[in-house]
Amino acid sequence: MEELRTAVKMTPIIDHHAHNLLLSSELEAHSMLSITTEATGSAIDQTTSTLAHLRAVRQLANILNCEDSWNSVQAHLAAKRELGDDSWEKYCFRGIETVLIDDGLDAETVHSYQWHDRLTRSGCKRIVRIEKVAETVLSTLWSAYQRPSEEHVPVAHSRFFENFILSFRDQIESAMKDEMVVGFKTVVCYRTGLALPDSMDQNAAASSIYAMLDGSDPKKKFQRLADDVLSPFLVHLTAELLTREHCKKPIQFHTGLGDNDIRLRFSSSSHLQPFIEKFPSVPIVLLHASYPFTKEAGYLASTYCNVYLDIGEVFPMVSQEGQENVIREALELCPSEKLMWSTE
């Protein structure tokens, strides 16, 4: 047991999946209640009676040395933010060696991933979000696109798709070579679900792009890619590129726990089994314990050597008993060295 304690104390803590902290100017745009829930809209107001919220209030009140109430906690947190010297942020990050940051959120509302270096012992690294790469490329191509006369539309559409694929490949391959990038992330779970097709069909993907170009408001569709064909195609393409280049950078999949933008029954990592088998050399990380489908995720991590299981976000989104059950269910099958920790 003493050897275990020593190992725990000496092993660097790496937060392998997190998002950029919000700029101070953006804090008021987000409810503090979201720290323990994925609820949005009017549903978030019901969070105050959840076990996860009540426990968080007690824990924060103890840390902040204030009254055990949500109003008091909010007031003391606001005072901490007013200090302006990063001392509160550094306190919260104490002990963390480095953070691997999925910086695919709106860059105008958050700190850059490099900014977080001031809070950790070692410099932070990037996780590149596949959908963000595609959306940026599509938006850039669309801004320069001029619709031709009807007889030239097929040629223009074909050239648009070809340029998109070339640019997307270039961006992914560049990230594969970039030492500051340590992996990739996909939110296809949110966009179309995890029941990915067994193979990628480039002709079908091209047809999806053509339909967007011919449809209403292509700009809006390109800003948030959620196409049943194109979204899974890009995940397949990324895995193909990683395999071809023998690159060992992982793909992190959002699974399970999320806001109501996902369709829960399609968020189980069990849907990924054919994809996992197709790309055995690509490390695959199942994020958020795949909650409430933790047992299925543990099975995949135990039977495929390229699959790893993250236990982030259930802390603090789930009650204490729920958190303990997640660990138990994960360890029913998952090798302990394949469990990963993150703060989300």
C-alpha positions in Angstrom: 0.0 0.0 0.0 2.9 2.4 0.7 4.2 1.8 -2.7 0.8 2.7 -4.2 0.7 5.9 -2.2 4.2 6.8 -3.4 3.2 6.1 -7.0 0.1 8.3 -6.7 2.1 11.2 -5.3 4.9 10.9 -7.8 2.8 10.4 -11.0 2.1 13.6 -12.9 -1.6 14.5 -13.2 -2.5 15.0 -16.9 -6.0 16.4 -17.6 -6.3 14.7 -21.0 -9.6 16.4 -22.1 -10.7 20.0 -21.2 -12.0 23.2 -22.8 -10.6 26.7 -22.7 -11.6 28.9 -19.8 -14.0 31.6 -20.7 -12.9 35.2 -21.0 -14.0 37.3 -18.0 -16.2 39.3 -20.3 -18.2 36.2 -21.2 -18.8 34.8 -17.7 -22.2 36.5 -17.3 -23.5 34.9 -20.5 -23.3 31.5 -18.9 -25.3 30.3 -15.9 -23.1 29.1 -13.0 -25.6 26.3 -12.5 -24.1 24.6 -15.5 -21.1 23.5 -13.4 -23.2 20.4 -12.3 -25.6 19.9 -15.2 -25.9 19.6 -19.0 -29.4 21.0 -18.8 -30.2 24.1 -20.8 -33.1 26.5 -21.1 -35.7 26.4 -18.3 -34.6 22.9 -17.3 -31.4 24.3 -15.8 -33.4 26.1 -13.0 -34.4 22.7 -11.6 -30.7 21.8 -11.0 -30.7 23.3 -7.5 -32.5 20.2 -6.1 -30.2 17.6 -7.7 -27.7 15.7 -5.5 -24.8 16.7 -7.7 -25.6 20.4 -7.2 -26.2 20.1 -3.4 -22.9 18.3 -3.0 -21.1 20.9 -5.1 -22.4 23.7 -2.9 -21.1 22.0 0.2 -17.7 21.4 -1.3 -17.4 24.9 -2.7 -18.6 26.5 0.5 -15.9 24.5 2.4 -13.2 25.7 -0.1 -14.4 29.3 -0.1 -14.9 29.3 3.7 -18.4 30.7 3.3 -22.0 30.0 4.2 -23.4 26.7 2.8 -25.8 28.2 0.3 -25.8 28.7 -3.4 -26.1 32.5 -3.2 -23.2 32.7 -0.8 -21.1 30.5 -3.1 -21.9 32.6 -6.1 -21.0 35.8 -4.3 -17.7 34.4 -3.1 -16.8 33.1 -6.6 -17.6 36.5 -8.1 -15.2 38.1 -5.6 -12.5 35.6 -6.5 -12.9 36.5 -10.2 -12.5 40.2 -9.3 -9.0 39.6 -7.9 -7.6 39.8 -11.5 -4.3 38.1 -10.7 -5.0 34.5 -11.7 -4.6 33.4 -8.0 -8.0 31.6 -7.9 -7.4 29.9 -11.2 -4.0 28.8 -10.1 -5.5 27.4 -6.9 -8.0 25.4 -8.9 -5.3 24.0 -11.2 -2.8 23.2 -8.4 -1.2 19.8 -8.8 -2.0 19.5 -12.5 1.0 18.9 -14.7 -0.6 19.8 -18.0 -4.0 20.1 -19.7 -4.8 18.8 -23.2 -7.3 21.3 -24.5 -10.0 20.8 -27.2 -10.1 24.3 -28.4 -12.9 23.8 -30.9 -15.2 26.2 -29.2 -15.7 29.9 -30.2 -12.3 31.4 -30.1 -13.7 34.9 -29.5 -15.2 33.9 -26.1 -12.4 31.9 -24.5 -8.7 32.1 -23.7 -6.2 30.5 -26.1 -4.9 27.2 -25.1 -1.4 28.7 -24.6 -2.8 31.1 -22.0 -3.4 28.2 -19.7 0.3 27.5 -19.5 0.4 30.0 -16.6 -1.8 27.7 -14.5 0.1 24.4 -15.0 3.6 23.0 -14.4 4.2 22.1 -18.0 2.9 23.8 -21.2 -0.6 22.8 -22.4 -1.3 21.0 -25.7 -4.0 21.0 -28.2 -6.7 18.5 -29.1 -7.9 19.3 -32.7 -11.7 19.0 -33.2 -12.4 17.4 -36.5 -15.7 19.2 -37.1 -14.2 22.6 -36.4 -11.5 21.9 -39.0 -14.2 21.0 -41.6 -16.4 24.0 -40.7 -13.5 26.4 -40.9 -12.5 25.1 -44.3 -16.1 25.1 -45.7 -16.7 28.6 -44.4 -13.5 29.9 -46.0 -14.4 28.3 -49.3 -17.9 29.6 -49.2 -16.8 33.2 -48.6 -15.0 33.1 -51.9 -17.6 31.1 -53.8 -19.5 32.8 -56.6 -22.4 30.9 -58.0 -21.9 30.3 -61.8 -24.5 30.1 -64.5 -26.7 27.0 -64.4 -24.7 25.1 -67.1 -21.5 25.6 -65.1 -22.9 24.6 -61.7 -21.9 20.9 -61.8 -18.3 21.8 -62.5 -18.2 24.5 -59.8 -19.8 22.1 -57.3 -17.2 19.4 -58.1 -14.3 21.9 -57.8 -15.7 23.1 -54.4 -15.8 19.6 -53.0 -12.3 18.8 -54.3 -10.9 21.9 -52.8 -12.7 21.1 -49.5 -11.2 17.6 -49.3 -7.7 18.8 -50.2 -7.8 21.5 -47.6 -9.3 19.3 -44.9 -6.6 16.6 -45.6 -3.9 19.3 -45.4 -5.2 20.6 -42.1 -5.4 17.1 -40.5 -2.0 16.1 -41.8 -0.5 19.3 -40.5 -2.0 18.6 -37.1 -0.6 15.1 -37.2 2.9 16.6 -37.6 2.4 19.5 -35.1 4.1 18.8 -31.8 1.7 21.0 -30.0 -1.2 18.8 -31.1 -1.5 15.5 -29.2 -4.8 14.2 -30.6 -8.1 14.7 -32.3 -11.7 15.0 -31.0 -15.0 14.4 -32.7 -18.5 15.5 -31.7 -20.2 13.3 -34.3 -22.2 11.9 -31.3 -24.0 15.3 -31.2 -24.3 15.8 -34.9 -25.5 12.4 -36.2 -24.9 9.8 -33.4 -22.3 7.1 -33.0 -23.8 4.6 -35.4 -21.2 5.3 -38.0 -21.4 3.6 -41.4 -19.0 0.7 -41.9 -17.2 2.5 -44.7 -16.9 6.0 -46.2 -18.5 6.9 -49.5 -16.8 9.9 -51.2 -19.5 10.2 -53.9 -22.2 10.4 -51.2 -20.2 12.9 -49.3 -19.8 15.0 -52.4 -23.6 14.8 -53.0 -24.1 16.2 -49.5 -21.9 19.2 -50.2 -23.8 19.8 -53.5 -27.1 19.7 -51.7 -25.9 22.2 -49.2 -24.7 24.5 -51.9 -28.0 24.3 -53.7 -30.1 24.6 -50.5 -31.1 27.5 -48.4 -28.4 29.3 -46.3 -25.3 27.2 -47.0 -23.3 29.5 -44.7 -25.3 28.5 -41.7 -24.9 24.8 -42.5 -21.2 25.1 -43.0 -20.8 26.9 -39.7 -22.3 23.8 -37.8 -21.8 20.7 -39.8 -24.5 18.1 -38.9 -24.9 16.1 -42.1 -25.8 12.4 -41.8 -23.3 11.5 -44.6 -20.6 14.1 -44.5 -20.0 14.1 -40.7 -19.3 10.4 -40.4 -17.3 10.5 -43.6 -14.9 13.0 -42.1 -14.3 10.9 -39.0 -13.6 7.9 -41.3 -11.2 10.1 -43.4 -9.3 11.2 -40.3 -8.9 7.7 -39.1 -7.7 6.6 -42.6 -5.1 9.4 -42.6 -3.9 8.4 -39.1 -3.6 4.8 -40.2 -1.8 5.6 -43.5 0.8 7.8 -41.7 1.2 5.4 -38.8 0.3 8.3 -36.5 -0.5 7.2 -32.9 -2.3 10.4 -32.0 -5.8 9.3 -30.6 -9.3 10.2 -31.7 -11.4 11.2 -28.7 -15.1 10.5 -29.1 -17.8 12.3 -27.1 -20.0 9.5 -25.8 -23.0 9.4 -23.5 -23.4 12.3 -21.1 -24.3 15.6 -22.9 -27.0 18.2 -23.3 -30.3 17.5 -25.1 -28.8 18.2 -28.5 -27.8 14.5 -28.6 -30.1 11.6 -29.1 -29.3 9.5 -26.1 -29.9 6.0 -27.6 -27.3 6.8 -30.3 -24.7 8.1 -27.8 -23.7 4.6 -26.5 -20.1 3.7 -27.5 -21.4 0.2 -28.4 -22.3 1.7 -31.8 -18.6 2.3 -32.4 -17.6 -1.4 -32.4 -17.4 -1.8 -36.2 -15.4 1.5 -36.5 -13.0 0.3 -33.7 -12.5 -3.0 -35.5 -11.8 -1.3 -38.8 -9.0 1.0 -37.4 -7.1 -1.3 -34.9 -4.0 0.9 -35.0 -5.9 4.2 -34.1 -6.1 4.8 -30.4 -9.7 5.6 -29.5 -10.7 7.4 -26.3 -14.4 7.1 -25.1 -15.1 10.3 -23.2 -17.3 10.9 -20.2 -17.4 7.3 -19.1 -20.0 6.9 -21.9 -22.5 7.5 -19.0 -25.1 6.0 -18.6 -23.6 3.3 -20.9 -20.4 2.8 -18.8 -20.5 -1.0 -18.8 -20.6 -1.1 -22.6 -17.6 1.3 -22.8 -15.7 -0.9 -20.2 -16.4 -3.9 -22.4 -14.9 -2.2 -25.4 -11.8 -1.1 -23.5 -11.3 -4.6 -22.2 -11.6 -6.4 -25.6 -9.9 -4.0 -28.0 -6.3 -2.9 -27.3 -6.7 0.4 -29.0 -9.7 1.6 -26.8 -9.4 3.7 -23.6 -12.1 4.9 -21.2 -12.3 8.4 -19.8 -14.1 9.0 -16.6 -14.4 12.8 -16.9 -17.5 15.0 -16.6 -19.3 12.5 -14.3 -17.3 14.5 -11.7 -19.2 16.6 -10.7 -22.2 16.1 -13.0 -23.4 12.9 -11.2 -24.2 12.3 -7.5 -21.5 10.8 -5.2 -23.1 7.4 -5.3 -23.4 7.6 -9.1 -19.7 8.5 -9.4 -18.7 5.6 -7.3 -20.9 3.3 -9.4 -19.3 4.6 -12.6 -15.9 3.7 -11.2 -17.1 0.3 -10.2 -18.8 -0.4 -13.5 -15.8 0.8 -15.5 -13.5 -1.5 -13.5 -15.7 -4.5 -13.8 -14.0 -5.1 -17.2 -11.7 -2.2 -18.1 -8.0 -2.7 -17.3 -7.0 0.0 -14.7 -4.2 1.3 -16.9 -6.7 2.2 -19.6 -8.8 4.4 -17.4 -8.2 8.1 -18.1 -9.0 11.2 -16.1 -10.2 14.6 -17.3 -12.1 17.6 -16.1 -14.0 18.5 -19.3 
